[in-house]
Amino acid sequence: MQKLVSCRCSKCSQDITFVVPEDEIRRGTFPIMLQKLHGTPPHKLLIMITHNFQVKPVGVEDITPMNAPASQNYDELFAKIGLTPAERELYFLSLKRQPISVNDFAKIGCITPRDAQIVAEKLVEKGFFKEIDDNGHNFQPLPPYAVILSEFENILRFIRNIELDLLKELDQSFVAFKHQTEELRDVKQFSELLNGIAASVSAMINAVLSQVFAKFDHGSILVGQLWDQATKMKEVLAKFTEISSEDTSQSESPTPSMILSSSSQSSIELLPTPKTKRPPPPRIHLPPNPAPTGDMQNTPQKTKLYAIIGELEKKINEFATGNECAEFVLQLRDRIQKEYGFYPIFNDMTNWGNQLRHGFKWDAQGKDFFHKRVILWREKLME
């Protein structure tokens, strides 16, 4: 017969019931430590049972850290898949034990074996567990492929919509360009028009990047790839405007022959009049990128970035837990993003933030290992 005890949670003022494992009672391994996930937002109540079955509350542990947008995004993804916060927490706890039986699953979640069987079957249905025997009592936890695929599909859908809007805008810009070139009479007007189009397209790219960074986690691989593609597009625009520019002070109103290809939204060909000499074109400046270029001449910016990472190095030994360090790391990432734009190391900073929150051993050896990673971030920022 199962032994039940209850204790009031100091956070939500609810009476929480615990199932005391029979094998631990038989062995007499007192005090018995139990924990149970409950409430909204989810939190754990930890209790201790003495040898005469007195229940003493040990403390309350918050599961969802405050000011953690990335965690909230994952909560939403799991909710869309159909898992409750308690089921999600049980899944993450089970990842450390492979394989796992229904009885073990019940113990780590402080629930009855019947409830554990129901949750395990649901995790199998959603693709988080795999049955490894015919009787359905042993399971193999799987990586969260369902969540990864869900986020991947959301990002792809979002980028496709942006791509369609961008193509419409470009199409309208080139139609207007074709109409205006019929009335141009000199190279200066022609050059100014092309420069205006290039600046407009560059502004569109900046707007797309801003939308993506605002909606999705900066650590996403797809976001990093999108940034690389946008940078290449801007390089093409810069070359495009250089070719189209003319130094009118060295020419006497030359008139170029212009051929606009039928697929104008994808390419423009400019052919100068055969007898016209083209002077060296002046370099035009596109609107600034939303991210730094890594220019070695940008010493003041690199000095500030060095100092920002230095703040993290000084505080490593001051953090009592890995979770405190994770909060500071993600705050630094957002601060650098806000002041200096996107850097590829944001992916690694986000991954480390998640590791520090979930299971990273925050002792002297762990701090030393993490410090070496911080030094690597600093070197990457200085490149």
Protein Blocks (a to p, Z undefined) as FASTA:
>chain_A
ZZddddddfklopacdddddfklmmnopacddddddedjddddddddddfkopacdfbdc
dfbdghilklmmmmmmmmmnopafklmmmmmmmmmpccddfklmmmmnopafklmmmmmm
mmmmnopaccfbfnopaccdddffklmmmmmmmmmmmmmmmmmmmmmmmmmmmmmmmmmm
mmpcbfklmmmmmmmmmmmmmmmmmmmmmmmmmmpcfklmklmmmmmmmmmmmmmmmmmm
mmmpccfklpghiacdddddfklmloccddddfklccdddddddddddfbdehiaklmml
mmmmmmmmmmmmmmmmmpmbfklmmmmmmmmmmmmmmmnopafklmmmmmmmmmmmnopa
cdfklmmmmmmmmmmmmmmmmZZ
